[in-house]
Amino acid sequence: MENYIFKGLKINGFVALVIHLCFVAGVVVSVMWLDKSYDTTPTAAIVLLVVSILGAVIMMLGYKMLEPNESRVFLFFGNYRGTFYETGFWWVNPLLSSKKLSLRARNLNVDPIKVNDKAGNPILIGLVVVWRINRDGVYKAVFEIDAPTDLVTAGSSARMNVLENFVAVQSDSALRQVAGMYAYDENSNGDGKEVTLRSGGDEINEKLTEELSERLAMAGIEIVEARLNYLAYAPEIAAAMLRRQQADAIISAREKIVEGAVSMVKIALDRLSEDAIVELDEERKAAMVSNLLVVLCADEAAQPVVNAGTLHN
């Protein structure tokens, strides 16, 4: 059976109050009537009193109120009669049992868990999920989830706690699966195009949302947003990975320095040749290139040596 809208008897709550007051008035009138009948007891007064009391009690038990983004599941002696979404003050058949379920968005902060990424490295990864019960999934949320606390007979807060626990377990499972599909960071030998947990961004979040939506559809739950909120190497390899990252950064910086130094040396040689400042043979050019590269690529400032002799001494 699927979720459908409740189409049973319902009356505006304020109209029901007027009817309720009429039954109360009937009780008062019948009591006064009986009080004034000293010799005989009028049958009509007794009938009016009984009907009025029954009517007042029945009307008292049928009032329901629903706020925006809330729903009520109605059952008639165990039979599902539909889900009610209309906000406001209403009166319905008091023989129907009803349980309220919130359709508002909720946050779930999944604490960081230790998993292995695609490369087998242990990492710590956390997740934030924004979820809510789909309007068309109320039936599944109530009747498709088995738990120690019966969702039908439990209170509203207890039912939501059961659903929150279900979302937490499925979020943990989805997070482990997605984390195992990607590497934490790109390998130094990579081409820069591989999607990783650090650089994936929107793609990783979309994958998480897809995995969670697939797992939670059976409970009528919609995932509004899912995103990583914590990502780090596990403590046992954090120091080694930090050194690797530092080495990668140093290598990348050295590559930039060498690239710039070679460009500067080329410019210097071209300008010397174009402006005819000095003519250098191949041996002197090699010496000049070597000296310039040492000066430009050194970690510390070079100490100049002044040659006071001739060009070749």
Secondary structure, DSSP 8 states (H G I E B T S, - for coil): ----B--S-EEEHHHHHHHHHHHHHHHHHHHHHHHH-SS---HHHHHHHHHHHHHHHHHHHTEEEE-TTEEEEEEETTEEEEEE---EEEEE-TTSEEEEEE-S-EEEEEEEEEEE-TTS-EEEEEEEEEEEE-GGGHHHHHHS---SS-TTTS-HHHHHHHHHHHHHHHHHHHHHHHHTTSBSS--TTS-S---BTTT-THHHHHHHHHHHHHHHGGGTEEEEEEEEEEEEE-HHHHHHHHHHHHHHHHHHHHHHHHHHHHHHHHHHHHHHHHTTS----HHHHHHHHHHHHHHHH-SS--------S-TT-
